[in-house]
Amino acid sequence: MVIQISPCLENELRRVASQRAQALDDIVAEAVRQYLDAAAITEVTPEDITATQEALLGELDDQPEWDHEKESASDEAR
């Protein structure tokens, strides 16, 4: 995986690595891990999912009925 960062952020990561006497790779790995942990959805309940689905159904009233068989045939043709 490649993550592009600004030169300013790169310099800050290098400074932190130097201060902590740690390898830059270790600092970056820890920063990415913390970011992913913070971004993860961890407290979703079945009720949350149901409420979201019900809210979305109201927005889909004007949509034609989904034809699963037609979609499957389209996928197989690819």
N, C-alpha and C positions, 0 to 999 in steps of 0.2 A: 504494500500500500504506500502511496506517496501523498504526503500532506504538504502543501505549499504554505509557508508562513512569511510574514513580512520580515525584512531585515531587522527592524526594531525588536520584534518578538524573538527572533533568533539570537540577537545580542543579549536580551534579557535571560533567555534560557541558558546561554553560555555563562553568564554572570552567576546565575543561581547554581549551576553545576560546579563552577569554580569555588564558590563560597561553601558549598556542602562537601567539596572534595569527592564528587560523584561523577561518573561518566555521563556525558551529555545524552547518550542513548537511554540511560536509566531515568534521567530527568524527564525526557520526552515521553517515554513509555508510561511513567507515573502520571504525567499531565493528561495524556490521552485516556488512561484508565479512569482517572477522576472525572474527566469530561463525559465519558460514556456512562459512568455510574450516575452522574447527575442528570443526564439526558434520558435515562431509562425510565420507562413507565413501570412502576413497581406496585402501585396500589390500585389496580383496576379490578373492580368487582363485577360479578355477573349482572348486577343491577345497572352498573354504569354502561355496560355493553347494550343491554336491553333499551335503556333510555336513549342512547345514541342511535340505535337502529330505528326506534320509533320516531325520533326527530327527523331522521333522514327519509323515512317513508312518506312523511308529509311533503317533502320536497320533490318526491318522485311521482306524485299523482298524475302528472301530465305525460309521463314516459310510457311508451308502448310496453306491453307484456314481454318479458325476456323469454326467448325461445332457446332453451338449453340444447335441444337436438340440432338446431340450426348452427349454434355456436360450436358444438362439437364437430360437426361436419366441416365447418370452416377451418377449425384447428387441424383436422386431419388432412385437409387439402394442402396445407402449408408444408 
